[in-house]
């Protein structure tokens, strides 16, 4: 049975979205994913009041979008907000300095992949279409602006977003100031606190919605990573938690545990940290199992963390630079 969940206003668009959203990357391309369990988890999310679902054509070449489309069509009685992303034409994540708009998002590519996404979804329109990588050097290029305006006027998309490259929350500020972008998606968690420095303030001033992704740092802040953790070939985490990152991450997680209140778990604190900042409209953890949905819904229901806990977590900020494994 449907249970009300806390909602927040999605920036200047005014959409009432669930504070807990649903990140759909792992549903199509991570190891250990079982489709039947995924379907049950999605239904559990709808029942819990989750209304914001984030996918991308790049998640299984439209496979994740197909899953989302089926969910939306199965629930015509509910207002479920859909968000997807246009892959860069050169299929390179993250983008690099020197990439041009023609390398990543020429106008014909923007339209082609919006239409591909809508076909995969089986829906007439998307609420939010985002660029899956971004360079602020493209901010004033009117070609992407006209292309997105055309799609919006034709009713194919309702809003425009930018998904910011990992650890580069500064790499969209000029773009936001164009007034063309309604939402920004950024990594924000206990380790990755840099969006607070400048991005969140700009978003609040301009009425740009913030979608916080990777609240568990690809799983490390869920508390299950060890120095011996391994992942199968083809699983992104095999790259992310390779030799350069696994050891330092485990050490930092171990240090973090000492800062936690005794009555809460690490994953609960991690998720609540990401929704404690007022700039955040929704947080989108990956949830491949019913147990994930229930635990995350219960955590978000407890609201923002107390100020003393936030203060203690500030010391665990970890500023990192883009690397070949960080994608």
DRENGU-521086 format. One record per residue: residue number from 0; residue in one letter; chain; x, y, z of N, C-alpha, C in turn. Coordinates in steps of 0.2 Angstrom, whole numbers, plus 2048, in hexadecimal, padded with zeros to 3 digits. Layout:
# residues N
   n res chain n_c1 n_c2 n_c3 ca_c1 ca_c2 ca_c3 c_c1 c_c2 c_c3
 NUM   A     A    X    Y    Z     X     Y     Z    X    Y    Z
...
END
This chain:
# residues 327
   n res chain n_c1 n_c2 n_c3 ca_c1 ca_c2 ca_c3 c_c1 c_c2 c_c3
   0   X     A  804  7FA  800   800   800   800  804  806  800
   1   X     A  802  80B  7FC   806   812   7FC  807  815  803
   2   X     A  80D  817  804   80E   81B   80A  811  821  808
   3   X     A  80F  827  80B   811   82D   809  819  82E  80B
   4   X     A  81D  831  807   824   832   808  825  83A  808
   5   X     A  82A  83C  80B   82B   843   80B  82D  845  804
   6   X     A  82B  84B  802   82D   84E   7FB  830  854  7FC
   7   X     A  834  856  7F7   837   85D   7F7  836  860  7F0
   8   X     A  836  866  7F0   835   86A   7E9  83B  869  7E5
   9   X     A  83A  867  7DF   83F   866   7DA  841  86D  7D7
  10   X     A  844  871  7DA   846   878   7D8  841  87C  7D5
  11   X     A  842  880  7D0   83D   885   7CE  838  881  7CA
  12   X     A  839  87B  7C8   834   877   7C5  82E  876  7C9
  13   X     A  82F  876  7D0   829   875   7D4  827  86E  7D5
  14   X     A  82A  869  7D2   828   862   7D2  828  860  7DA
  15   X     A  823  85C  7DC   824   859   7E3  827  852  7E2
  16   X     A  82D  852  7E3   831   84B   7E2  832  848  7E8
  17   X     A  833  841  7E9   834   83E   7EF  83C  83F  7F1
  18   X     A  83D  840  7F7   844   842   7FA  848  83C  7F8
  19   X     A  845  836  7F8   849   830   7F6  847  82E  7EF
  20   X     A  84C  82F  7EB   84B   82D   7E4  84E  826  7E2
  21   X     A  84E  824  7DC   850   81E   7DA  856  81E  7D4
  22   X     A  85C  81C  7D6   861   81C   7D1  861  815  7CD
  23   X     A  861  815  7C7   85F   80F   7C3  865  80C  7BF
  24   X     A  86B  80F  7C0   871   80C   7BD  872  805  7BE
  25   X     A  873  803  7C4   874   7FC   7C6  86F  7F7  7C3
  26   X     A  869  7F9  7C1   864   7F4   7BF  866  7F1  7B9
  27   X     A  86A  7F4  7B5   86B   7F1   7AE  872  7EF  7AD
  28   X     A  877  7F1  7B1   87E   7F0   7AF  882  7EE  7B5
  29   X     A  880  7ED  7BB   884   7EA   7C0  883  7E3  7C1
  30   X     A  889  7E0  7C3   888   7D9   7C5  884  7D7  7CB
  31   X     A  881  7D2  7CB   87D   7D0   7D1  876  7D3  7D1
  32   X     A  874  7D5  7CB   86D   7D8   7CA  868  7D3  7C8
  33   X     A  863  7D2  7CB   85D   7CD   7C9  857  7D1  7C7
  34   X     A  855  7D0  7C1   84F   7D3   7BF  849  7D3  7C3
  35   X     A  847  7CD  7C5   841   7CC   7C9  842  7D0  7D0
  36   X     A  848  7D0  7D3   849   7D4   7D9  848  7DB  7D8
  37   X     A  84B  7DD  7D2   84B   7E4   7D0  844  7E7  7CF
  38   X     A  840  7E2  7CC   838   7E4   7CB  835  7E5  7D2
  39   X     A  837  7E0  7D6   834   7E1   7DD  836  7E7  7E1
  40   X     A  83C  7E9  7E0   83F   7EF   7E3  83C  7F5  7E0
  41   X     A  83B  7F5  7DA   838   7FB   7D7  830  7FC  7D9
  42   X     A  82D  7F6  7DA   826   7F7   7DC  826  7F9  7E4
  43   X     A  82B  7F6  7E8   82B   7F8   7EF  82D  800  7EF
  44   X     A  831  802  7EB   832   80A   7EB  82C  80E  7E9
  45   X     A  828  80C  7E4   822   80F   7E3  81D  80F  7E9
  46   X     A  81D  809  7EC   818   808   7F2  81B  80D  7F8
  47   X     A  821  80E  7F8   824   812   7FD  823  819  7FC
  48   X     A  821  81B  7F6   820   822   7F4  826  825  7F0
  49   X     A  82B  821  7EE   830   824   7E9  82D  826  7E3
  50   X     A  82E  82C  7E1   82B   82F   7DB  830  831  7D5
  51   X     A  837  831  7D7   83C   834   7D2  840  82E  7D1
  52   X     A  841  82D  7CA   845   827   7C8  84A  82A  7C2
  53   X     A  850  828  7C3   855   82B   7BF  859  825  7BB
  54   X     A  859  825  7B5   85C   820   7B0  860  824  7AB
  55   X     A  862  820  7A6   866   823   7A1  867  81E  79B
  56   X     A  867  820  795   868   81C   78F  86E  817  790
  57   X     A  873  81A  793   87A   817   794  879  811  799
  58   X     A  874  810  79D   873   80B   7A1  870  805  79E
  59   X     A  875  801  79B   873   7FB   797  870  7FD  790
  60   X     A  872  802  78D   870   804   786  868  804  786
  61   X     A  865  808  78B   85E   808   78B  85A  803  78F
  62   X     A  85E  7FE  792   85B   7F9   796  857  7FC  79C
  63   X     A  85B  800  7A0   858   803   7A6  852  807  7A4
  64   X     A  853  80B  79F   84D   80F   79D  847  80B  79B
  65   X     A  848  805  798   842   800   797  83F  7FE  79E
  66   X     A  843  7FD  7A3   840   7FB   7A9  83C  801  7AC
  67   X     A  83F  807  7AC   83B   80C   7AE  835  80E  7AB
  68   X     A  835  80D  7A4   82F   80E   7A0  829  809  7A2
  69   X     A  82B  803  7A3   826   7FE   7A5  823  800  7AC
  70   X     A  827  802  7B1   825   804   7B7  820  80A  7B7
  71   X     A  822  80F  7B3   81D   815   7B2  816  812  7AF
  72   X     A  817  80E  7AA   810   80C   7A7  80C  808  7AC
  73   X     A  810  804  7B0   80C   800   7B5  808  804  7BA
  74   X     A  80A  80B  7BB   807   80F   7C0  805  815  7BE
  75   X     A  7FF  815  7B9   7FD   81B   7B7  7F9  81F  7BC
  76   X     A  7F8  81C  7C2   7F5   820   7C7  7FA  824  7CB
  77   X     A  800  823  7CA   805   827   7CE  809  82C  7CA
  78   X     A  80B  831  7CC   80F   836   7C9  817  834  7CA
  79   X     A  819  831  7C5   820   82F   7C6  825  833  7C1
  80   X     A  82A  836  7C4   82E   83B   7C0  834  837  7BD
  81   X     A  835  838  7B7   83A   834   7B3  83F  839  7B1
  82   X     A  845  836  7B2   84B   83A   7B0  850  835  7AC
  83   X     A  853  837  7A7   858   833   7A3  85E  838  7A1
  84   X     A  862  835  79D   868   838   79B  86A  837  794
  85   X     A  86D  83C  791   86F   83B   78A  877  839  78B
  86   X     A  879  833  787   880   831   788  884  836  784
  87   X     A  88A  837  785   88F   83B   781  890  837  77A
  88   X     A  890  83B  775   891   838   76E  897  833  76E
  89   X     A  89D  836  772   8A3   832   771  8A3  82C  777
  90   X     A  89E  82C  77A   89D   826   77F  8A3  826  784
  91   X     A  8A5  82C  786   8AB   82D   78B  8A8  830  792
  92   X     A  8A9  82C  797   8A7   82E   79E  8AD  82E  7A2
  93   X     A  8AF  834  7A6   8AC   83A   7A5  8AE  83E  79F
  94   X     A  8AB  844  79D   8AE   848   798  8B5  84B  79A
  95   X     A  8B9  84D  796   8BF   84F   797  8C0  857  794
  96   X     A  8C5  85A  798   8C6   861   795  8C8  861  78E
  97   X     A  8C5  865  78A   8C7   865   783  8C2  861  77F
  98   X     A  8BE  85D  782   8B8   85B   77E  8B4  860  77B
  99   X     A  8B1  860  775   8AD   865   773  8A6  863  773
 100   X     A  8A1  867  772   89A   865   772  899  861  76C
 101   X     A  89C  861  767   89C   85D   761  89E  856  763
 102   X     A  8A3  855  767   8A5   84F   76A  8A0  84B  76E
 103   X     A  89C  84F  771   897   84C   776  890  84D  775
 104   X     A  88E  853  773   887   854   773  885  859  76D
 105   X     A  887  857  767   884   85B   761  87D  85B  761
 106   X     A  879  860  75E   872   860   75E  86F  85A  75C
 107   X     A  871  857  756   86E   851   754  86E  84B  758
 108   X     A  874  84A  75C   875   845   761  870  846  767
 109   X     A  86F  84C  769   86A   84E   76E  863  84B  76D
 110   X     A  861  84D  767   85A   84B   765  85A  843  764
 111   X     A  85F  840  760   85F   839   75F  85E  835  765
 112   X     A  862  837  76A   862   833   771  85C  834  775
 113   X     A  859  83A  774   853   83C   778  84E  837  775
 114   X     A  84E  837  76F   849   832   76B  84A  82B  76D
 115   X     A  850  829  76D   852   822   76F  84F  820  776
 116   X     A  851  825  77B   84E   824   782  847  824  782
 117   X     A  843  828  77F   83C   828   77F  83A  821  77C
 118   X     A  83D  81F  777   83B   818   774  83C  813  779
 119   X     A  842  813  77C   843   80E   781  83E  80E  787
 120   X     A  83D  814  789   838   815   78F  831  813  78D
 121   X     A  82F  814  787   828   813   784  824  818  787
 122   X     A  827  81E  788   823   824   78B  823  82A  786
 123   X     A  81E  82E  786   81E   834   781  822  839  783
 124   X     A  824  83A  789   828   83F   78B  82C  83D  792
 125   X     A  832  841  793   836   840   799  835  846  79D
 126   X     A  835  845  7A3   835   84B   7A8  83B  84F  7A7
 127   X     A  841  84B  7A8   847   84F   7A8  84C  84B  7A4
 128   X     A  84F  84E  79F   855   84C   79B  85B  84F  79D
 129   X     A  860  84B  79E   866   84E   7A1  86C  84C  79C
 130   X     A  871  850  79C   877   84F   798  87C  84A  79D
 131   X     A  87E  845  79B   881   840   79F  888  841  7A1
 132   X     A  88B  846  79D   892   849   79F  891  850  79E
 133   X     A  896  854  7A0   895   85B   79F  89C  85F  79F
 134   X     A  89D  864  79B   8A2   869   79C  8A0  870  79C
 135   X     A  8A2  874  7A1   89F   87A   7A1  8A1  87F  79C
 136   X     A  8A6  87D  798   8A8   881   792  8A3  881  78D
 137   X     A  89E  87C  78D   899   87C   788  893  881  78A
 138   X     A  893  884  790   88D   887   793  88A  88C  78E
 139   X     A  88E  890  78A   88B   895   786  88A  893  77F
 140   X     A  88B  88D  77D   88A   88A   777  882  88A  776
 141   X     A  880  88E  771   878   88E   770  875  888  76D
 142   X     A  87A  884  76A   877   87E   767  874  879  76B
 143   X     A  877  877  771   874   873   776  86D  876  779
 144   X     A  86E  87C  77A   868   880   77C  862  880  778
 145   X     A  863  881  771   85E   881   76D  85B  87A  76C
 146   X     A  85F  875  76C   85D   86E   76B  859  86C  771
 147   X     A  85B  86E  777   856   86C   77D  850  870  77D
 148   X     A  850  876  77B   84A   87A   77A  845  877  776
 149   X     A  848  875  770   843   872   76B  840  86C  76E
 150   X     A  844  868  771   841   861   774  83C  863  779
 151   X     A  83D  868  77D   838   86A   782  832  86D  77F
 152   X     A  833  871  77A   82D   874   777  829  86F  773
 153   X     A  82C  86A  771   828   864   76D  825  860  772
 154   X     A  826  861  779   823   85D   77E  826  856  77F
 155   X     A  82C  855  77C   830   84F   77D  834  84E  784
 156   X     A  836  854  787   839   855   78D  835  85B  791
 157   X     A  835  85A  798   833   860   79B  838  864  79F
 158   X     A  83E  861  7A0   843   865   7A3  84A  863  7A1
 159   X     A  84F  867  7A2   856   866   7A0  85A  865  7A6
 160   X     A  85F  860  7A6   863   85F   7AB  86A  85E  7A9
 161   X     A  86F  85E  7AE   876   85D   7AD  878  858  7B2
 162   X     A  87B  852  7B0   87F   84E   7B5  886  850  7B5
 163   X     A  888  852  7BB   88F   855   7BB  894  84F  7BC
 164   X     A  89A  850  7B9   89F   84B   7B9  8A1  84A  7C1
 165   X     A  8A3  844  7C2   8A5   842   7C9  8AB  847  7CB
 166   X     A  8AA  849  7D1   8AE   84D   7D5  8B0  854  7D1
 167   X     A  8AB  856  7CD   8AC   85D   7CA  8A5  861  7CB
 168   X     A  8A3  862  7D1   89D   866   7D2  89D  86D  7CF
 169   X     A  8A3  870  7CE   8A4   876   7CB  8A3  877  7C4
 170   X     A  8A3  871  7C0   8A3   871   7B9  89C  871  7B6
 171   X     A  898  876  7B9   892   877   7B6  88F  87E  7B8
 172   X     A  893  881  7BC   890   888   7BF  88E  88D  7B9
 173   X     A  892  88E  7B4   891   892   7AF  88B  890  7AB
 174   X     A  88A  889  7AA   884   887   7A7  87E  888  7AB
 175   X     A  87E  887  7B1   878   889   7B5  876  890  7B5
 176   X     A  87B  894  7B4   879   89B   7B4  876  89D  7AD
 177   X     A  876  899  7A8   873   89B   7A2  86B  89B  7A2
 178   X     A  869  897  7A8   862   897   7A9  85E  891  7A5
 179   X     A  862  88D  7A1   860   888   79D  85F  881  7A0
 180   X     A  862  881  7A6   862   87A   7AA  85E  87A  7B0
 181   X     A  85A  875  7B1   855   875   7B6  857  871  7BC
 182   X     A  85C  86C  7BB   85E   868   7C0  865  866  7BF
 183   X     A  869  865  7C4   870   862   7C4  870  85C  7C8
 184   X     A  874  857  7C5   875   851   7C9  87C  850  7CB
 185   X     A  87E  84F  7D1   884   850   7D3  886  84A  7D9
 186   X     A  88C  848  7D9   88E   843   7DE  88E  847  7E5
 187   X     A  88B  845  7EA   88B   848   7F1  88A  843  7F6
 188   X     A  88F  842  7FA   88F   83E   800  894  840  805
 189   X     A  894  83C  80A   899   83D   810  8A0  83F  80E
 190   X     A  8A2  83B  809   8A9   83C   806  8A9  842  801
 191   X     A  8A4  842  7FD   8A4   847   7F8  8A0  84D  7F9
 192   X     A  8A2  852  7FD   89F   857   800  8A0  85E  7FC
 193   X     A  8A4  85E  7F7   8A6   864   7F3  8A0  867  7F0
 194   X     A  89A  864  7EE   895   868   7EB  892  86E  7F0
 195   X     A  893  86D  7F7   891   872   7FB  895  878  7FA
 196   X     A  89B  878  7F8   89F   87E   7F7  89C  884  7F3
 197   X     A  89A  882  7ED   897   887   7E9  891  885  7E5
 198   X     A  891  87F  7E3   88B   87C   7DF  885  87D  7E2
 199   X     A  884  87B  7E8   87D   87B   7EC  87B  882  7EC
 200   X     A  87F  887  7EE   87D   88E   7EF  87A  891  7E8
 201   X     A  87E  88F  7E3   87C   891   7DC  875  88E  7DA
 202   X     A  874  888  7DC   86E   885   7DA  868  888  7DE
 203   X     A  869  889  7E5   864   88C   7E9  862  893  7E6
 204   X     A  867  897  7E4   866   89E   7E2  862  89D  7DB
 205   X     A  863  899  7D7   860   899   7D0  85A  894  7D0
 206   X     A  859  890  7D5   853   88C   7D5  854  886  7D1
 207   X     A  85A  884  7D1   85C   87D   7CD  85C  878  7D2
 208   X     A  858  872  7D0   857   86C   7D4  85E  869  7D5
 209   X     A  85F  866  7DB   865   862   7DC  863  85A  7DD
 210   X     A  866  856  7D8   865   84F   7D9  86C  84C  7DC
 211   X     A  86C  849  7E2   872   847   7E5  872  83F  7E3
 212   X     A  878  83E  7E0   879   837   7DE  87F  834  7E2
 213   X     A  880  82D  7E2   885   829   7E5  886  82B  7EC
 214   X     A  880  82B  7F0   880   82C   7F7  885  827  7FB
 215   X     A  886  821  7F8   889   81C   7FC  890  81B  7F9
 216   X     A  893  820  7F5   899   820   7F2  89A  819  7EE
 217   X     A  896  817  7EA   896   811   7E6  896  80B  7EA
 218   X     A  894  80C  7F1   893   806   7F5  897  806  7FB
 219   X     A  89D  80A  7FB   8A1   80A   801  89E  80D  807
 220   X     A  899  812  807   896   814   80C  88F  810  80E
 221   X     A  88E  80B  80B   889   806   80D  88C  801  812
 222   X     A  893  801  813   896   7FE   818  898  7F7  817
 223   X     A  898  7F5  811   899   7EE   80F  8A0  7EC  80B
 224   X     A  8A3  7F2  80A   8AA   7F1   807  8AF  7EF  80C
 225   X     A  8B4  7EB  809   8B9   7E9   80D  8C0  7E9  809
 226   X     A  8C5  7E8  80C   8CC   7E8   808  8CC  7E2  803
 227   X     A  8C8  7DD  804   8C8   7D7   800  8C2  7D7  7FB
 228   X     A  8BE  7DD  7FA   8B9   7DD   7F6  8BB  7DD  7EF
 229   X     A  8B7  7D9  7EB   8B9   7D8   7E4  8B2  7D8  7E0
 230   X     A  8B2  7DA  7DA   8AC   7DA   7D5  8AE  7D7  7CF
 231   X     A  8A8  7D4  7CB   8AA   7D1   7C5  8AB  7D5  7BF
 232   X     A  8AE  7D3  7BA   8B0   7D6   7B4  8A9  7DA  7B2
 233   X     A  8AA  7E0  7AF   8A4   7E3   7AC  8A0  7E7  7B2
 234   X     A  8A2  7E6  7B8   89E   7EA   7BD  8A2  7F0  7BF
 235   X     A  89F  7F6  7BE   8A3   7FD   7BF  8A7  7FD  7C5
 236   X     A  8A4  7FA  7CB   8A7   7FA   7D1  8AE  7F6  7D1
 237   X     A  8AF  7F2  7CC   8B6   7EF   7CC  8BB  7F4  7CA
 238   X     A  8B9  7F9  7C6   8BE   7FE   7C4  8BE  803  7CA
 239   X     A  8B8  805  7CC   8B8   80B   7D1  8BC  809  7D8
 240   X     A  8BB  803  7DA   8BE   800   7E0  8C4  7FC  7DE
 241   X     A  8C8  7FE  7D9   8CE   7FB   7D7  8D4  7FD  7DC
 242   X     A  8DA  7FB  7DB   8E0   7FB   7DF  8E1  803  7E2
 243   X     A  8DF  808  7DE   8E1   80E   7E0  8DC  811  7E5
 244   X     A  8D6  80E  7E5   8D0   811   7E9  8CE  80D  7EE
 245   X     A  8CE  806  7EE   8CB   802   7F3  8CE  803  7FA
 246   X     A  8D5  802  7FA   8D8   803   801  8D7  809  804
 247   X     A  8D8  80F  801   8D6   815   804  8CF  816  806
 248   X     A  8CB  813  802   8C3   814   804  8C2  810  80A
 249   X     A  8C4  80A  80A   8C3   806   810  8C6  809  816
 250   X     A  8CC  80C  816   8CE   810   81C  8CA  815  81E
 251   X     A  8C7  819  819   8C3   81F   81B  8BC  81D  81E
 252   X     A  8BA  817  81B   8B3   815   81E  8B4  812  825
 253   X     A  8BA  80F  826   8BB   80D   82D  8BC  813  832
 254   X     A  8BF  818  830   8C0   81E   834  8B9  821  835
 255   X     A  8B5  821  830   8AE   824   830  8AA  821  835
 256   X     A  8AA  81A  836   8A6   817   83B  8A6  81A  842
 257   X     A  8AC  81C  843   8AD   81F   84A  8A9  825  84C
 258   X     A  8A7  828  846   8A4   82F   847  89C  82E  847
 259   X     A  89A  828  847   893   826   846  88F  826  84D
 260   X     A  889  828  84E   885   827   854  884  820  855
 261   X     A  883  81D  85B   883   816   85C  87C  813  859
 262   X     A  877  817  858   871   815   857  86F  815  84F
 263   X     A  874  816  84B   872   816   844  878  812  840
 264   X     A  876  810  83A   87B   80C   836  87E  811  831
 265   X     A  884  80F  82F   888   813   82A  883  815  824
 266   X     A  880  810  820   87C   812   81B  876  817  81C
 267   X     A  873  816  822   86E   81B   824  871  822  824
 268   X     A  877  822  828   87A   829   829  87C  82C  822
 269   X     A  87F  827  81D   881   82A   817  87B  82D  813
 270   X     A  875  829  813   870   82B   80F  86D  832  812
 271   X     A  86C  832  819   869   838   81C  86E  83E  81B
 272   X     A  875  83D  81B   879   842   819  877  846  813
 273   X     A  876  842  80D   875   844   807  86E  848  806
 274   X     A  86A  847  80B   863   84B   80B  863  850  810
 275   X     A  868  851  814   868   856   819  869  85D  816
 276   X     A  86C  85E  811   86D   864   80E  867  867  80A
 277   X     A  865  86D  80C   85E   86F   809  85E  870  802
 278   X     A  864  870  7FE   864   871   7F7  862  86B  7F4
 279   X     A  863  865  7F7   862   85F   7F4  85A  85D  7F3
 280   X     A  858  85C  7ED   851   85B   7EC  84F  853  7ED
 281   X     A  854  84F  7EA   853   848   7EB  85A  844  7EB
 282   X     A  85A  83F  7EE   860   83B   7EE  85E  834  7EA
 283   X     A  863  832  7E6   861   82C   7E2  866  826  7E3
 284   X     A  866  823  7E8   86A   81D   7E9  867  817  7E4
 285   X     A  86C  813  7E2   86A   80D   7DF  867  808  7E4
 286   X     A  861  805  7E1   85E   800   7E6  85B  7FA  7E2
 287   X     A  85F  7F5  7E2   85E   7EF   7DE  85A  7EA  7E2
 288   X     A  859  7EB  7E8   855   7E6   7EC  850  7E9  7F1
 289   X     A  84B  7E5  7F2   845   7E8   7F6  848  7EA  7FD
 290   X     A  84D  7E7  800   850   7E9   806  853  7EF  806
 291   X     A  856  7F1  800   859   7F8   7FF  854  7FD  7FF
 292   X     A  84F  7FC  7FC   849   801   7FC  847  802  803
 293   X     A  845  7FD  806   842   7FE   80D  847  801  812
 294   X     A  84D  7FF  812   852   803   816  853  80A  814
 295   X     A  854  80B  80E   855   812   80C  84F  817  80D
 296   X     A  849  814  80C   843   818   80E  842  819  815
 297   X     A  844  815  819   844   816   820  849  81B  823
 298   X     A  84F  81B  81F   854   81F   821  852  826  81F
 299   X     A  850  827  819   84E   82E   817  848  831  81B
 300   X     A  844  82C  81E   83E   82E   822  840  831  829
 301   X     A  846  830  82B   849   833   831  84B  83A  830
 302   X     A  84C  83C  82A   84D   843   829  855  845  829
 303   X     A  856  84B  829   85D   84E   829  861  84C  830
 304   X     A  867  84B  82F   86B   849   835  86C  84F  83A
 305   X     A  86C  84E  840   86D   853   845  874  857  843
 306   X     A  874  85E  845   87A   862   843  880  85F  846
 307   X     A  881  85D  84C   887   85A   84F  88A  854  84B
 308   X     A  885  850  848   887   84A   844  88A  84D  83D
 309   X     A  886  852  83A   889   855   834  890  858  835
 310   X     A  891  85B  83B   897   85E   83C  89D  859  83D
 311   X     A  89B  853  840   8A0   84E   841  8A2  84B  83A
 312   X     A  89D  84A  835   89E   848   82F  8A2  84C  82A
 313   X     A  8A2  853  82C   8A6   857   828  8AD  855  827
 314   X     A  8B0  853  82D   8B7   851   82D  8B9  84B  828
 315   X     A  8B4  848  826   8B5   842   821  8B4  844  81A
 316   X     A  8B4  84A  818   8B4   84C   811  8BB  84A  80E
 317   X     A  8BA  848  808   8BF   845   804  8BF  848  7FD
 318   X     A  8C4  84D  7FC   8C4   850   7F5  8C9  84C  7F1
 319   X     A  8C6  84A  7EB   8CA   846   7E6  8CA  849  7DF
 320   X     A  8CE  846  7DB   8CF   849   7D4  8CD  843  7CF
 321   X     A  8CA  845  7CA   8C8   840   7C5  8CE  83C  7C3
 322   X     A  8CD  835  7C3   8D2   830   7C1  8CF  82C  7BC
 323   X     A  8D4  827  7B9   8D1   823   7B3  8CC  81E  7B6
 324   X     A  8CC  81D  7BD   8C7   818   7BF  8C1  81B  7C2
 325   X     A  8C1  822  7C2   8BB   825   7C6  8B5  826  7C2
 326   X     A  8B5  826  7BB   8B0   827   7B7  8AA  82B  7BA
END
